[in-house]
Amino acid sequence: MKTALTIAGSDSSGGAGIQADIKTMTMNGVYAMSAITALTAQNTTCVRAISEVRPEFLKQQIDAVFEDIRPDAVKIGMVSNAALVEVIAERLRFYEAENIIVDPVAVATSGSKLSSTEAYEALKRELLPIAALATPNIPEAELLSGMKINNEQDMEAAAKAIVEMFGCNVLVKGGHGMSDANDILHRLNGSHHWFTGKRVNNPNTHGTGCTLSSAIAANMAKGLGLPEAIQRAKDYISGALGAMLCLGHGSGPLDHMFDLKSKFAD
């Protein structure tokens, strides 16, 4: 079985962070491992508290994984301070990690800020240049590119600017005020590709960014090329949202999760 490592914060509600990452990677047929950057007390509506791990402890987690079960892909999510970013970058360079997916998380779906300004600057300086792919949403792409995004032409321009600024492939995700869920992949070779998707009228979108980037990482760990890995990840998350799982105030049945696993784990 192929393997994938998620380096991210913990979400006590289970909908985002490493909990969402591990579920997604498992459903997509890889063995999931984790290195936790922070504990959070959060749910689908707010982040109440964040407790960061020490940089040395994060280093020990990453070393423990790579020394025993080398990941075929690495997904990086919430990293709340610059010292943690620097440890991650140094360790991944040391181990010559492959298929690094960076989800440049700045703000939770609930609107709570998850990363300091210094952490975001370190992410741009240290992690994006070693990434195989960055997966910003619209607000994150605006932060990275310094551009305002109002339409698909702006998405395309911002994606191109991020590639040129940071030297990694980038997938700018639609939604967040856009009329649809179309995403654009802009690659280092200058080519770009649109992935079309329909907006699903589902209020339970907490953790969708974590899920998409983790599914891409799982697919790349299995050896799929970037466009196919992204398309399969979009199909997976569309299926999950389309199943209309009821979250909060009592959960609905989880049968659809096993249907998704049988479809995407191969």
C-alpha positions as CSV (number, residue, x, y, z in Angstrom):
1,M,0.0,0.0,0.0
2,K,1.2,3.5,-0.8
3,T,1.7,6.0,2.0
4,A,1.0,9.6,2.7
5,L,1.9,12.0,5.5
6,T,-0.3,14.9,6.6
7,I,1.5,17.7,8.5
8,A,-1.3,19.9,9.9
9,G,-3.3,21.0,12.9
10,S,-5.8,18.8,14.8
11,D,-9.5,19.6,14.5
12,S,-11.4,18.4,17.6
13,S,-14.7,18.3,15.6
14,G,-13.2,15.9,13.1
15,G,-14.3,17.9,10.0
16,A,-11.0,19.5,9.1
17,G,-7.3,19.2,9.9
18,I,-5.5,15.9,10.3
19,Q,-8.8,14.1,11.1
20,A,-10.2,15.0,7.7
21,D,-6.9,14.3,6.1
22,I,-6.6,10.8,7.6
23,K,-10.2,9.9,6.7
24,T,-9.7,11.2,3.1
25,M,-6.4,9.4,2.5
26,T,-7.8,6.2,3.9
27,M,-10.9,6.4,1.7
28,N,-8.6,7.1,-1.3
29,G,-6.6,3.9,-0.7
30,V,-3.3,4.9,0.9
31,Y,-1.9,4.4,4.4
32,A,-2.2,7.7,6.3
33,M,0.3,9.1,8.8
34,S,0.4,12.5,10.7
35,A,2.6,15.0,12.3
36,I,0.6,17.5,14.3
37,T,1.5,21.2,14.3
38,A,-1.1,22.4,16.8
39,L,-4.1,21.2,18.8
40,T,-7.3,23.3,18.2
41,A,-10.5,23.5,20.1
42,Q,-12.9,24.1,17.2
43,N,-16.1,23.0,15.5
44,T,-17.9,23.9,12.3
45,T,-18.7,27.4,13.6
46,C,-15.6,28.7,15.3
47,V,-12.0,28.1,16.5
48,R,-12.0,28.6,20.3
49,A,-8.3,28.0,21.1
50,I,-5.1,26.9,19.5
51,S,-2.2,25.2,21.3
52,E,0.9,25.0,19.2
53,V,3.5,22.1,19.5
54,R,7.2,22.9,20.1
55,P,9.3,23.0,16.9
56,E,11.6,20.3,18.3
57,F,8.6,18.0,18.9
58,L,7.3,18.6,15.4
59,K,10.8,17.7,14.1
60,Q,10.7,14.4,16.1
61,Q,7.3,13.5,14.7
62,I,8.5,14.0,11.1
63,D,11.7,12.1,11.8
64,A,9.8,9.2,13.4
65,V,7.7,8.8,10.2
66,F,10.4,9.2,7.6
67,E,12.9,6.9,9.5
68,D,10.3,4.0,9.5
69,I,7.6,4.4,6.9
70,R,8.7,6.8,4.1
71,P,5.7,8.7,2.7
72,D,5.0,8.6,-1.0
73,A,3.4,12.0,-0.7
74,V,3.2,14.8,1.9
75,K,0.3,17.2,2.5
76,I,0.9,20.3,4.5
77,G,-2.1,22.2,6.0
78,M,-2.4,24.5,9.0
79,V,1.0,25.8,10.3
80,S,0.5,28.6,12.8
81,N,3.9,30.0,13.3
82,A,7.1,30.6,11.4
83,A,9.4,28.4,13.5
84,L,7.2,25.4,12.7
85,V,7.2,26.2,9.0
86,E,11.0,26.3,9.0
87,V,11.3,23.0,10.7
88,I,8.9,21.4,8.2
89,A,10.9,22.8,5.2
90,E,14.2,21.8,6.6
91,R,13.1,18.2,7.4
92,L,11.4,17.7,4.0
93,R,14.6,19.0,2.2
94,F,16.7,16.7,4.4
95,Y,14.6,13.6,3.4
96,E,14.2,14.7,-0.2
97,A,10.5,14.3,0.2
98,E,8.4,13.9,-3.0
99,N,4.9,14.9,-4.0
100,I,4.6,17.8,-1.5
101,I,1.1,19.4,-1.6
102,V,0.8,22.7,0.3
103,D,-2.7,23.9,1.3
104,P,-1.8,27.5,2.3
105,V,-4.4,27.7,5.1
106,A,-4.8,31.2,6.5
107,V,-8.4,31.3,7.7
108,A,-10.8,28.5,8.7
109,T,-14.2,28.1,6.9
110,S,-15.8,29.6,10.0
111,G,-13.7,32.8,9.5
112,S,-11.2,32.3,12.3
113,K,-7.6,33.2,11.6
114,L,-5.3,30.1,11.8
115,S,-1.9,31.4,10.8
116,S,0.2,34.5,11.8
117,T,1.5,36.9,9.3
118,E,5.0,35.7,10.0
119,A,4.0,32.1,9.4
120,Y,2.5,33.0,6.1
121,E,5.6,34.8,5.0
122,A,7.7,31.8,6.0
123,L,5.3,29.5,4.1
124,K,5.8,31.6,1.0
125,R,9.6,31.6,1.5
126,E,10.2,28.1,2.6
127,L,7.4,25.7,1.6
128,L,6.0,26.9,-1.7
129,P,9.4,26.6,-3.6
130,I,9.6,22.9,-2.6
131,A,6.0,22.1,-3.3
132,A,4.7,20.0,-6.2
133,L,1.4,21.8,-5.9
134,A,-0.2,24.6,-3.9
135,T,-4.0,24.6,-3.5
136,P,-5.2,28.1,-2.4
137,N,-8.8,29.1,-2.4
138,I,-9.8,32.6,-3.6
139,P,-8.9,34.5,-0.5
140,E,-5.6,32.7,-0.1
141,A,-4.8,33.2,-3.8
142,E,-5.4,36.9,-3.3
143,L,-3.0,36.9,-0.4
144,L,-0.3,35.0,-2.3
145,S,-0.6,37.0,-5.6
146,G,-1.5,40.4,-4.2
147,M,-4.3,40.6,-6.7
148,K,-8.1,41.0,-6.3
149,I,-10.1,38.1,-7.8
150,N,-13.6,38.8,-9.1
151,N,-13.9,36.3,-12.0
152,E,-12.3,33.4,-13.8
153,Q,-10.0,35.7,-15.8
154,D,-8.7,37.0,-12.5
155,M,-8.3,33.4,-11.2
156,E,-6.2,32.6,-14.2
157,A,-4.0,35.7,-13.8
158,A,-3.5,35.1,-10.1
159,A,-2.6,31.4,-10.7
160,K,0.0,32.5,-13.3
161,A,1.4,35.1,-10.9
162,I,1.7,32.6,-8.0
163,V,3.6,30.1,-10.3
164,E,6.0,32.8,-11.4
165,M,6.5,34.1,-7.9
166,F,7.0,30.9,-6.0
167,G,8.1,28.3,-8.6
168,C,5.4,25.6,-7.9
169,N,2.4,24.4,-9.7
170,V,-0.8,25.9,-8.4
171,L,-4.5,25.0,-8.3
172,V,-6.7,28.0,-7.6
173,K,-10.0,26.8,-6.3
174,G,-13.3,28.4,-7.2
175,G,-16.1,29.0,-4.8
176,H,-15.9,31.8,-2.1
177,G,-18.2,34.2,-3.9
178,M,-17.7,32.7,-7.4
179,S,-20.7,31.4,-9.2
180,D,-19.4,27.9,-9.6
181,A,-16.8,25.4,-8.3
182,N,-14.4,25.7,-11.3
183,D,-10.7,25.4,-10.4
184,I,-7.7,26.3,-12.5
185,L,-4.4,24.4,-12.6
186,H,-1.4,26.5,-13.8
187,R,1.8,24.6,-14.2
188,L,5.5,25.4,-14.2
189,N,5.7,24.7,-17.9
190,G,3.2,27.5,-18.6
191,S,0.2,25.4,-19.4
192,H,-3.1,25.7,-17.7
193,H,-6.2,23.5,-17.3
194,W,-9.7,24.2,-16.0
195,F,-11.5,21.6,-13.9
196,T,-15.2,22.3,-14.0
197,G,-17.6,21.6,-11.2
198,K,-21.1,22.4,-10.0
199,R,-21.6,24.3,-6.8
200,V,-23.3,21.9,-4.4
201,N,-25.9,23.5,-2.1
202,N,-24.7,21.9,1.1
203,P,-24.1,24.0,4.2
204,N,-21.5,21.5,5.5
205,T,-18.4,22.8,3.8
206,H,-16.1,22.8,6.9
207,G,-12.9,21.1,5.9
208,T,-13.4,20.9,2.2
209,G,-10.0,22.4,1.4
210,C,-8.3,19.9,3.7
211,T,-10.2,17.1,2.0
212,L,-9.4,18.1,-1.5
213,S,-5.6,18.6,-0.9
214,S,-5.5,15.3,0.9
215,A,-7.2,13.4,-1.9
216,I,-4.8,14.9,-4.4
217,A,-1.9,13.8,-2.2
218,A,-3.3,10.3,-2.0
219,N,-3.7,10.1,-5.7
220,M,-0.2,11.4,-6.3
221,A,1.2,8.8,-3.8
222,K,-0.5,6.1,-6.0
223,G,1.5,7.4,-9.0
224,L,-1.2,9.4,-10.8
225,G,-0.2,12.5,-12.8
226,L,-1.2,15.9,-11.5
227,P,-4.3,16.5,-13.8
228,E,-5.7,13.0,-13.1
229,A,-4.9,13.3,-9.4
230,I,-6.8,16.6,-9.2
231,Q,-9.8,15.4,-11.2
232,R,-10.2,12.3,-9.1
233,A,-10.0,14.4,-5.9
234,K,-12.7,16.8,-7.3
235,D,-14.9,13.8,-8.1
236,Y,-14.4,12.5,-4.6
237,I,-15.2,15.7,-2.8
238,S,-18.2,16.4,-5.1
239,G,-19.5,12.9,-4.2
240,A,-19.1,13.6,-0.5
241,L,-20.8,17.0,-0.7
242,G,-23.5,15.6,-2.9
243,A,-24.3,12.9,-0.4
244,M,-25.5,15.7,1.9
245,L,-24.1,14.2,5.1
246,C,-25.8,16.0,8.0
247,L,-23.2,17.5,10.3
248,G,-23.9,19.2,13.6
249,H,-27.0,18.7,15.8
250,G,-26.9,14.9,15.2
251,S,-25.1,13.1,12.3
252,G,-26.7,11.2,9.5
253,P,-25.8,7.8,8.1
254,L,-22.2,7.2,6.9
255,D,-23.0,4.5,4.3
256,H,-22.1,6.9,1.5
257,M,-18.5,7.0,2.8
258,F,-18.0,3.4,2.1
259,D,-19.5,3.8,-1.4
260,L,-16.9,6.5,-2.0
261,K,-14.1,4.3,-0.7
262,S,-15.0,1.5,-3.1
263,K,-15.0,3.9,-6.0
264,F,-11.8,5.9,-5.2
265,A,-9.5,3.6,-3.3
266,D,-8.3,1.6,-6.3
